Amino acid sequence: MNLQLLAKSASQLFSPPEICIKLQDLIYNPDSSMSDIAQLISVDPSLSARLLKIANSSFYSFPSQIDSLSRAITLIGTADLYSLALATSTPEAFGKLENKQHLDINRFWRHSVNTGIASRVLANQLDFRHSEGFFLAGLFHNLGKLVVLEQMPDMFLAVKNNLCAEMAPWVIERDVLGHTYAEVGEALLSCWNMPTNLLDMVGNQHKPEEAMDPAYCAIIHIASRAISQVEYQDEIGYDFMASIKPEAMALVKLDHEQIAEAVKGAEASSTEMMANMNLT
């Protein structure tokens, strides 16, 4: 499988909304202002509504109602607001999947949202800045699965039918595809011209010790396995928690109590977040 060709082909079918591309350009333009950014977002009523719902949700728990985009931008920050805009818009890009019969798409997004929230909780526990970026990386950590589902459904089914208790899913992915879903997702995000740190967190989630920023990748590594333990362990029998690398735990100095707290936080707010993202 040629990873770059696969990702390029997928990127022609699935791409982030144009407003997110324009928003990224504005955020990185030193001459733009908060009012410019608010004006751009306001052009898309659906995106505006989603962002305001999230700003007023338990995801933030601000002490007072946020009633304007300008206020939301001031409190959340432009970079983190962009992460949320991209996160809430991307599921729409995959709305044209033709092979949905092979995958419970609602369960896929619930798992992705839960991983994103757990990643953000862990990042906050460690006082990492821009925790919304961790939410985005967690949400995107398994996008490669959708790419393979759409582009190579036979290969997708081969991976799915070989899931078992004795072998990690990502090892099966590599055996069948020659690449993991993480690597496929990284290639897609590269075609989308996403930031290098996002590519790093997604692409190296199974080997955080080799990443450009090992601690950041360790968070995605830990969160995805902790959420998978809750959602998939009973189904396939694989022990995801046992697969968390000691090197990852050492990188961020987390303990199992903190991980359990992150999982609990995800379970508590995922339904609300999915509703705010129009995924229910």
NUKEDO-675746 format. One record per residue: residue in three letters; y, x, z of N, C-alpha, C, O in turn. Coordinates in pm, whole numbers, plus 32768, in hexadecimal, padded with zeros to 4 digits. Layout:
% residues N
ALAYXZYXZYXZYXZ...
//
This chain:
% residues 280
MET7F8880558000800080008000807D80588000808D80AE8056ASN80D480417F9F815280897F9B81B780407FF381E67FD37FD2LEU81D8807D8063822B803B80C982B5801A809382E87FAC80A9GLN82F28078804B837A8063801983817FF47FB183DD7FA37FB2LEU831E7FF27F57831B7F897EF183047F017F3083417E9D7F07LEU82AC7EFD7F9382917E7F7FD983107E4A801C83317DD48010ALA83567EA3806283D07E7B80A9843E7E52804784867DF2805FLYS84497E9C7FDA84B17E7B7F7684977DF37F3A84F37DA47F27SER84197DD87F1A83F57D567EE384127CE77F4684467C7D7F22ALA83EF7D007FC584087C9B802C849C7C84804284C77C148059SER84EB7CEF8039857B7CE3805285C07C8E7FE7862C7C587FFEGLN85817C837F7185B97C2E7F09859E7B9A7F2685E67B427EF6LEU85357B817F7585177AF87F9E855D7AD28020858F7A62802FPHE85607B32807C85987B1A810086097B7C811985F37BF68116SER867F7B4B813186F17BA2814D874B7B5E81B3874F7AE381B8PRO87927BAB820387EC7B6F8266885B7B22822088857B4881B3PRO888D7AB8825D88F87A69822089727ABF8200898F7B218245GLU89B67A9981988A2B7AE7816B8A947AF281D88AD87B5881E2ILE8AA07A8A822B8B067A8F82938AEA7AFF82F68B487B39832DCYS8A6B7B1F830E8A497B8D836A8A6F7C14832E8A9A7C6F8375ILE8A607C2082AB8A887C9B82678B1F7CAC826F8B517D1A828ALYS8B687C3F82588BFA7C4482618C267C6082F18C867CA98308LEU8BDE7C27834F8BFF7C3B83DC8BED7CCD84038C3F7D06844CGLN8B827D0A83D48B6A7D9783F08BDB7DED83B78C0A7E4A83F9ASP8C067DCD833D8C747E1983008CF47E0D83528D3D7E6E8364LEU8D0E7D9483838D877D7F83D38D817DCC84578DE37E098480ILE8D0D7DC784978D007E07851A8D157E9D85108D4E7EDB856ATYR8CE67ED984A38CF47F6A84938D737F93844B8D878009842DASN8DC87F32842F8E4A7F4E83F28EB27F5E84618ECF7EFD84A7PRO8EE97FD584728F487FEB84E28FC67F9784D7900E7F86853AASP8FE37F628462905D7F13845090487E7E846C90A87E30846ASER8FCC7E5584878FB37DC7849F8FCD7DA685328FC87DFD8589SER8FE97D28854B90077CFA85D38FA17C9185FE8F4F7C6385AEMET8FA77C6D867E8F4D7C0586B08F667B80866A8F0A7B338651SER8FE47B68864A90047AEA86068FC87AE885798FA07A7F8548ASP8FC37B5D85388F847B6584B38EF07B4284BD8EBA7AF8846BILE8EB07B7885248E217B6085388E087ACD855A8DAB7A908524ALA8E597A9685B38E4B7A0985D78E6079AE855E8E1A794B854DGLN8EC279D2850B8EDE798184948E68798284348E45791B83FBLEU8E2B79F884248DB77A0183CA8D4379AC83FD8D07796183B1ILE8D2579B7847D8CB5796B84B68CCF78D584AD8C7378878496SER8D4D78AD84BE8D6F781F84BD8D5877DF84348D4F7765842AVAL8D4F783283CC8D3377FD83468CA777C083418C8C776882EFASP8C4E77F183988BC477BD839E8BB57769841C8B9B77A08487PRO8BC576E684138BC07690848A8B3B769B84D58B3976958550SER8ACD76AA848C8A4B76B284CD8A40773185228A10772D8593LEU8A6C77A184EA8A69782085348AC7781A85AC8AA578478619SER8B3D77E185978B9E77D486048B63778586788B7077AB86ECALA8B22771686568AE776C186BD8A78770A87088A6E77008782ARG8A24775386BE89B6779C86FF89EB7805876089BA781287D0LEU8A50785087348A8678B987898AC9788088068ABB78B98873LEU8B0F781387F88B4F77D5886D8AE7779B88CD8AF777A28947LYS8A7C776388968A10773088EC89D377A2893D89BA779389B5ILE89BB781388FC897F7885894289E078BC89AB89B678E08A19ALA8A6078C189888AC478F389E88AC9789B8A658AEA78CB8AD1ASN8AA8781C8A548AAE77BF8AC58A2477A38B018A1577468B51SER89C177F18ADC893977DB8B0B891678378B7F896878888BABSER889D78298BB1886D787F8C1D8859790E8BF0884679678C42PHE885E79258B6D885479AC8B3788C47A038B7088B27A7B8B84TYR893879C58B8989AA7A0B8BC489CF79DA8C4F89EF7A2B8CA6SER89CB79598C6489F3791E8CE58A8079468D0D8A9A796B8D80PHE8ADC793D8CAC8B6879568CCC8B9878EA8D2F8B67787A8D2BPRO8BF6790C8D878C1F78AD8DEF8C6E78358DBC8C7877D18E02SER8CA6783E8D448CF277CD8D0F8CCF77B48C7D8C96780A8C3AGLN8CF1773E8C4E8CD077158BC68D1A776B8B5F8D9177858B6DILE8CD077988AF98D0C77E48A8A8D2477818A198CC5774F89DCASP8DA2776489FD8DC076F9899E8DF9772889198E2076D688C7SER8DFE77AC89038E3277DE88848DEB785F885C8DBA78A988B1LEU8DE6787887DA8DA878F287A88DF4796E87D88DB779D487F9SER8E78796587DB8EC879D688088EA479FC88988E997A7288B9ARG8E92799888ED8E6C79B089788DE079EE897E8DC77A4B89CCALA8D8679BA892C8CFD79F089298CFD7A8288FD8CB67AD48936ILE8D4D7AA288978D547B2C88668D8B7B8888D18D5B7BF888E4THR8DF17B5889198E2E7BA889838DC97BC889F08DC27C398A21LEU8D7A7B638A188D1C7B758A868C9E7BC08A5C8C6A7C128AA8ILE8C6E7BA689E48BEF7BE189B98C047C6789748BB17CC18982GLY8C727C74892B8C8A7CF088E08C607CE088508C017C968832THR8CA57D2487F78C8C7D1087678C017D40873D8BBC7CFC86F1ALA8BD87DB5876D8B567DEB87438AE47D9187728A877D768726ASP8AEC7D6287EF8A827D0D88238A867C8287E28A1D7C4487CFLEU8AFC7C5287C18B067BD2877D8AC67BDB86F38A847B7D86C6TYR8AD97C4D86B08A987C60862E8A007C5C863D89BB7C1E85EBSER89CC7C9C86A4893B7C9A86BC890A7C0A86CC88A27BE58696LEU89547BBA8718892E7B2F872B893A7ADE86AB88E57A89868EALA89A27AF8865D89B47AB185DE89407ACF8580890A7A75853FLEU891A7B4D857988AA7B74852388277B38855787D57B08850AALA88167B3D85DA879B7B098617878B7A7385FC871E7A4585DBTHR87F87A28860B87EE799785FC87E8796B856A87C378F9854DSER880D79C4850E880F79A28480879079CB8437876B798D83D3THR874C7A32846786D97A69842086667A05840D862C7A0383A1PRO864379B3847185D57954845985ED78FE83DD858D78D7839AGLU866B78DE83BE868878908346865F78DA82C88635789D8266ALA866B796082CC864979B0825685B479A68235858C79BA81C2PHE85637987829B84D2797D828584A478EC8279842E78CE8289GLY85027893825F84DF78068254849077E381D88459777681CFLYS8489783F81778445782380F783B8785D80F28380786B8085LEU837F787E816282F678B281648296784F8121829977D7813DGLU8242788380C881E6782D807E815B782980BB810977D48096ASN813E7884811780B7788C814E80B3786881E3806778A28230LYS810678088208811177E28295808E77AE82CF807B77AF8349GLN8034778082797FB6774882AA7F6177B182F17F06778E833CHIS7F7E782F82DA7F30789B83197F6A78C9839F7F31791F83E1LEU7FDB789083C5802078BF843D8068784C848180A977FB843FASP805D7845850480AA77E685538137781F855F8152787285B7ILE819177F285068215783084FD82677817857B82B6786D85A3ASN825777A385B982A177878635827477E686A482C6781686F3ARG81F3780086AA81BF785D870D81F078EA86F0820E7937874CPHE81F6790D866F82297992864B82B779A5867E82D57A0C86BBTRP830E7942866683997952869283A5794A872983FB798C8763ARG835178FA876B835578F687FD8330797F8837837179AF8894HIS82C879BB87FF82A27A41882B83137AA48813832E7AF98868SER83557A9B87A083C17AF7877E84397AE387DB84747B43880BVAL845C7A6487F384CB7A47884E84AB7A7888DB85017AB4891CASN84327A5F890A840B7A8C898F84117B24899A843E7B5A89FFTHR83E47B69893283EB7BFC8932847C7C2A8934849F7C8A8979GLY84D27BE588E9855F7C0788E885A07BF5897085EA7C4B899FILE85837B8389B085BE7B698A3485897BCC8A9B85D57C018AECALA85067BE68A9984CC7C468AF885077CD18AE485207D198B45SER851C7CF78A6785597D7A8A4985E67D818A81860E7DE78AB9ARG86307D158A7286B97D118AA686BA7D188B3F870D7D5D8B7AVAL865E7CD18B7F86567CD48C1186387D628C4186767D938CA0LEU85D97DA48C0185B77E2E8C28862E7E8B8C12864A7EE08C66ALA86747E7A8BA286EA7ECD8B8687567EB78BF087977F178C1BASN87687E3B8C1A87CA7E1E8C84879F7E5A8D0987F27E8C8D55GLN871E7E568D2686EC7E928DA2870C7F288DA787257F608E12LEU870B7F658D3287237FF68D2987B580178D0E87D8808C8CFAASP880B7FAF8D0C889A7FC08CF488B780008C6D8918804C8C5EPHE88637FE28C08887F80118B8188EC7FB98B4488EF7F408B58ARG89457FF88AFB89B27FAE8ABA897D7F628A4189147F828A09HIS89CA7EFA8A1989AD7EAB89A2891E7E7589A588CE7E8D894ASER89007E2B8A0E88787DF78A1E88557D9089B287DF7D75899CGLU88B97D568971889C7CF9890488567D40889188097D038847GLY88717DC28881882B7E10881C87967E17883987457E1D87DCPHE87717E1888B986E47E1788DF86A77D8E88C386347D84889APHE86F67D2588D986C67C9F88B586A77C9A881F86407C6587F6LEU87017CD187CE86EE7CD0873D86727D1F871686227CF186C5ALA86617D96875085EC7DE98730856A7DA3875985077DA98712GLY856D7D6287CE84F77D1987F984D97CA4879E84657C89877DLEU85407C5E877585307BED871984F57C1B869484A47BD68657PHE85207C91866784F87CC685E484797D1A85E9844A7D478581HIS84407D30865F83D77D96866C835D7D7A861583127DD685F5ASN83487CFC85EF82CF7CDA85A382EE7C99851C829A7C5384E5LEU83677CB184E683897C768464832B7CA483F683157C5B8395GLY82F37D1C840582967D4D83A0821F7CF0838D81E47CEB8321LYS81FC7CA783F5818E7C4783EC81AD7BDB838581557BB38339LEU822A7BAC838382527B46832282557B7E829582347B388235VAL827D7BFC8288827F7C3C820581F27C4281CA81DC7C1F8156VAL81927C70821B81087C7A81EB80CE7BEF81D180877BDB816ELEU80ED7B8F822680BF7B06821280EA7AD28189809A7A958142GLU81677AEB8164819C7AB680E781717B08806E81507AD08005GLN81737B8B807C815B7BE2800980C67C007FF2809B7C127F80MET80797C04805F7FEC7C2A80567F987BD180B27F617C028114PRO7F8E7B5080937F497AF380EE7EB77B1881097E857AFF8177ASP7E737B5280A77DE77B7980BD7DDF7BE781267D877BE5817CMET7E3A7C47811F7E3E7CB281827E637C7B820B7E2B7CA58271PHE7EC17C1D820E7EE77BDE828C7E6E7B9C82CD7E577BAC8345LEU7E1F7B54827E7DAA7B1082B47D407B7582E07CF87B5D8341ALA7D377BE582987CD77C4C82BF7CFA7C8483497CA17C9B839BVAL7D7C7C9A83617DA77CC783E67D897C5C844E7D4D7C7884B6LYS7DB17BE284317DA07B74848F7D0D7B5F84B47CEC7B4A8529ASN7CB57B6684517C277B4A84697BDF7BBD84B07B6F7BAB84DFASN7C1F7C3084B87BE27CA384FB7C187CBB85887BED7D1985CBLEU7C767C6785B47CAA7C76863C7C397C6586A17BE77C0B8696CYS7C377CBE87047BC97CBD87637BF57CFD87E77C627D3587F1ALA7B9E7CF5884B7BBE7D2A88CF7BB67DC288D57BF37E00892BGLU7B6A7DFD88797B4D7E8C88827BB47EE5883F7BB67F5E8858MET7C097EAE87ED7C647F02879F7CF07EC5879D7D007E4C8791ALA7D557F1B87AA7DE07EED87A87E027EB1871F7DD97EE686B9PRO7E4D7E43871D7E727E06869D7EB57E68863E7E9C7E6485C5TRP7F0C7EBF86717F537F1C861A7EF67F8685DF7F137FBD8575VAL7E877FA186227E227FFC85E87DDB7FB585757DC07FF2850EILE7DBD7F3585877D7E7EE6851D7DDD7EDB84A67DB27EE68433GLU7E5C7EC584C17EBF7EBE84547EBC7F3E84017EBD7F398386ARG7EBA7FAF84447EBA802F83FD7E38804283AF7E398076833FASP7DC9801883E97D48802683A47D447FD283247D107FFE82BEVAL7D7C7F5A832B7D777EFF82B87DE47F1E82527DCA7F2281DALEU7E5D7F3582837ED27F42822B7EF97FD2820C7F387FEE81A6GLY7ED2802C82647F0380B5825A7F8580C782A57FB8813682B0HIS7FBC805982D9803A805A832580327FED83907FE47F8F8383THR80817FFB83F8808B7F90845C80F67F2D8431814A7F4A83DDTYR80F17EB5846C815C7E54845381E37E8D847E824A7E6C8443ALA81E37EE184E582607F1F8513829D7F7484A483167F6F848DGLU824B7FC0845F827D801683F382AC7FC3837C830F7FE5833AVAL82657F56836082917EFC82F483177EBD831783707EB482C2GLY83267E92839483A57E5983C184177EBD83B984857E9A838FGLU83FC7F3883E084637FA083D784907FB3834785077FC2832CALA84317FB282E984537FC3825C84A97F4F822985067F6481DCLEU84887ED5825584DA7E62822D85677E6F826485C87E5A821CLEU85747E9282E485F77EA0832286477F0F82E086C27F0882DASER86037F7582B186487FE0826786817FAB81E586F07FCE81C0CYS86367F56819F86687F16812586E07EBC814387367EA780EETRP86E57E8881BD87557E3481E887CC7E88821788347E52823EASN87BD7F0C821588287F678242884C7F5182D588C07F5582FBMET87E57F39832687F97F2883B488137FAF83F887EC801783C2PRO88537FAF846E8873802C84B487F6808084D38789804B84E8THR880A810284D5879B815F84EA87548147856E86D981528575ASN879F812785D9875F8114865B8703809A865B869E809986A2LEU87258034860C86CF7FBE8600864E7FE285B785E17FBA85DFLEU865B802F854A85E5805D8501858A80AD855C8510809E8559ASP85C7810285AE857C81598608852D8106866E84B781228685MET856D80A386A9852B8053871184B7800186D7844E7FF48716VAL84CB7FCB866084617F7B862283F17FD485ED837C7FBC8609GLY8415803B85A283B0808E8561835D80E285BF82EA810085A1ASN83968108863083508161868E8323811B870E8309815C8773GLN83198098870982F7804D8783826D807087B8825480618830HIS8211809F8763818B80C387918182815687BB811E818087F7LYS81E881A2879D81E9823187C08276825A87EB82B482AF87AAPRO82A88220885783348237887F835382C9889C83C682F4888DGLU82EF831588C5830683A288E5832E83F3886A836084628877GLU831783BC87F2833A8402877683BE83D1873B83E9840386D3ALA83FE8373877B84778335874484F2838E875784F083EE87A4MET855A836B870E85DB83B1871E8613839787A9864A83F187E9ASP8603831C87D7862D82F8885F85B482BE88A885A3824488ABPRO8562831488E284E482E7891D84F4827A898784A1821E898EALA855B828189D9856C821E8A44858681938A0B855081318A3DTYR85D7818C89A285F3810B8964857280CF892A85558059893ECYS8526812288E384A980F388A7844480CC891383F4807188FFALA84478113898483EB80F489F183FF80658A22839F80228A49ILE847A80368A2184957FAD8A4E84527F4789F384137EE98A24ILE845D7F598970841C7EFE891183847F09891F833E7EA5891EHIS83547F83892C82C47F9D893F828F7F4E89B782297F0B89ACILE82D37F578A2782A67F168AA282B57E7F8A9982597E358ABDALA83277E518A6983417DC08A6282DE7D7B8A0582AA7D108A27SER82C57DB48992826C7D72893181DE7D678967819A7D028951ARG81B07DCE89AD81297DCA89E481217D698A5A80BD7D228A68ALA81877D668AAD81877D0B8B1F81877C798AF281407C268B2BILE81D57C5A8A8D81D87BD28A5781557BB18A1181227B428A1FSER811E7C0F89C7809E7BF88983802E7BDE89E67FD37B9089CAGLN80347C208A5B7FCE7C0A8AC17FCB7B788AEC7F607B3D8AFFVAL80427B3D8AFA804C7AB18B2480207A538AB47FDC79F08ACDGLU80467A738A3880347A1489CB7FB27A24897E7F7F79C28947TYR7F7A7A9D89797F097AB489217E8B7AEB89657E207AEA8929GLN7E977B1B89DF7E237B5C8A1E7DAC7AFE8A287D3B7B268A0BASP7DC27A838A517D547A248A5F7D157A0289D87C9F79E389CFGLU7D667A09896F7D3679E388EA7CDD7A4F88AB7C737A308876ILE7D087ACC88B17CBB7B35886E7C757B9388D07C227BE488A8GLY7C987B89894F7C537BD889B47C867C6589C77C557CAE8A1DTYR7CE87C8D89787D1A7D1689837D797D2289FA7DCB7CC98A11ASP7D6F7D8F8A447DC37DA58ABA7E427DF18A907E437E6B8A88PHE7EAC7DA48A757F297DE08A457F6D7E338AB17FA87E9B8A94MET7F677E068B2D7FA97E508B997F6B7EDB8BAA7FB17F3C8BC6ALA7EE87EE38B997EA67F658BA77ECC7FC48B377EBA803D8B43SER7F037F8D8AC97F297FE18A567FB780198A637FE280678A0EILE80007FF18ACC8085802A8AE0807580BE8B01802C80E28B5ELYS80B681118AB680A581A28AC680E881D38B47815A81AC8B64PRO80A482268B9380E382618C0A816482AB8BE881C282AF8C38GLU816782E88B7081E0832F8B46825782D08B3B82C882F48B5CALA823C82558B0C82A781F18B0182DA81C98B8A835381BE8B9EMET828081B38BE782A8818E8C6F82FA81FF8CAF835B81E68CF5ALA82D0827A8C94831782EC8CCE83A182FD8C9083FF83288CD3LEU83AE82DB8C10842E82EC8BCC849B82968C0C850E82C18C17VAL8477821D8C3584DC81BF8C6984CE81A68CFF851F81608D3BLYS846581DF8D3A844F81D48DCB844C81438DF9848A811E8E5DLEU840380F18DB083EF80668DD6836D80588E24831180A78E15ASP83687FF18E7982EA7FD48EBC82B87F4A8E8E83007F018E49HIS823F7F288EB482027EAC8E8482497E308EBC82447DC58E7FGLU82887E3D8F2D82D47DCD8F65834D7DAD8F0D836C7D388EF7GLN838F7E138EDB84017DFE8E8183D47DC18DFD84187D6C8DC4ILE83627DEC8DCD832C7DB48D51830B7D208D65832A7CCD8D10ALA82CC7D018DD582AC7C758DF3832A7C208DFB832B7BAD8DD0GLU83957C588E3184147C118E3A844D7BF68DAF84857B8B8D96ALA843E7C568D54846F7C458CCB84217BD78C83845B7B868C3BVAL839D7BD58C97834A7B6D8C5B83717AE48C92837B7A838C47LYS83877ADD8D1483B07A5F8D5484377A318D1E844C79BA8D06GLY84927A8F8D0A85147A6D8CD285097A368C46855079D98C20ALA84AF7A708BF8849B7A408B6E846079B48B6F848C795D8B24GLU83FE799F8BC283BF791A8BC9842178AF8BF78418783C8BCCALA847E78D78C4E84DE78768C858547784A8C20857777D98C25SER856C78A48BC385DC78848B6985B7787D8AD6860E78648A83SER853878928AB4851578938A258524780A89E4854F78018971THR850177A08A2C850D771A89F1859D76FA89CF85BA76C58964GLU85F8771A8A2B868677038A1386B8775989A087037729894BMET868E77D9899C86BB783189318688780288A986D278038847MET860B77D888A385D577A888248620772B87F48637771A877DALA864476D688518691765E882C871B768787F8874C764F8796ASN875876E8883A87DD7717880F87D7775C8788883A775F873EMET876277958766875177D786E5871A777A867B86FA77A4860BASN870E76F9869E86D876938642864976B286178624769D85A4LEU85F876E58677856E77068658850D769D868E849476B08687THR8542763086C384EA75C686F5850C754286AF84CD74DC86CB
//
